[in-house]
Amino acid sequence: MSKSRIIDAVARVTSTKKTATEAVNTVFDEIKKSLKKGQAVFIADFGTFKVAKRKARTGKNPRTGETIKIAAKKVPVFKAGKSFKEMVK
């Protein structure tokens, strides 16, 4: 499902597509802002978005076989909630 399909689904419940677009964009923006601050985002019956730290490591360039250093970094992760996992089963 794409972002535009989510907006269309929300628009069926709200008054206009413009209102739905603003609502969906606001939700996504707030999730991004919280993650940027290092804060987890918990959505009941859905799951948790948080930032995980990956350690620096060595890897291999698959084309040349050369050993390379991969820098440490932060990545966003999502962990599905129990009821969401059960629903998907």
Protein Blocks (a to p, Z undefined) as FASTA:
>chain_A
ZZklmmmmmmmmmmbfklmmmmmmmmmmmmmmmmmnopacddehibccdddddddddddd
fknopacdddddddddddddfklmmmmZZ
